[in-house]
């Protein structure tokens, strides 16, 4: 009886050691991990010769669960395993029928369901039964503050290091879509930088990020109360609104000033402890050390309230017809004064 496993690395490690389960049900909002697991199974379990007769890729909008089960009960031809991969499984309307197959799955079949973008209702009977014989994996979206670690770990696997500032730029520019992030990291890994270190300059030049005019630099200007630099960046954002959406800028600023409020209440303000408490790279602790000398607790609370107000305005509440550039000018002025 297989134990339930919801850990991506554990699943992949087992697969690489040729420890296979009869069924893998991969579900969740983040398609990257689902694709990684299913692609590994598709490309590595069977040899090229075995795949011709023993590997099938189906699509949820073209089959029923009953048809998948019928196929899964077949024996492989001149192979130890038969591999069946059901993509777009979220389109299957009769998944409840899977419970009958789970009562006696074929040990010679590796059945993979790719149920993307949402979870299955945990109250369904097959969800409770599946971990007893196979793997039920939920692929969760990463939070913004988890993406930098993902980037660093991914590049480390490629033998590369990356500057914290470069990581921040990538995180801000690419967001939490891991497929998009990995695509850019693969491109960067081909550059073979000096000392195997990806700098902010390298990232800016090769990913289309303006290293001087971005949310990271705007935040830096606000932290240091550099009025001239902040206004230059605001003007650039106003002239390039598509690449610099106001809602994203507000999110970056809100995260920082919310953390700054927490910083005031941390007793042990050693860099290592602050980094741990705020869930940030120790490199960025100095920004908070600078900010507390520029913004007291009361002003920080006012800024957080301002950001909430302008977040609503960026979505059209009480600001009909006001360009985002004008809203940002107002917001930055009130933060600085």
Secondary structure, DSSP 8 states (H G I E B T S, - for coil): -------HHHHHHHHHTT---SEEEEEES-HHHHHHHHHHHHHHSS-HHHHHHHEEEEETTT--HHHHHHHHTS--SSSS-EEEEEETGGG-S-GGGHHHHHTT--TTEEEEEEEESB---TTSHHHHHHTTTSEEEE-----HHHHHHHHHHHHHTTT-EE-HHHHHHHHHHHTT-HHHHHHHHHHHHTS--GGGEE-HHHHHHHHT--SSSSHHHHHHHHHTT-HHHHHHHHHHHHHTGGGS-HHHHHHHHHHHHHHHHHHTT-S---HHHHHHHHT--GGGHHHHHHHHHHS-HHHHHHHHHHHHHHHHHHTTTT-TT--HHHHHHHHHHHHH-
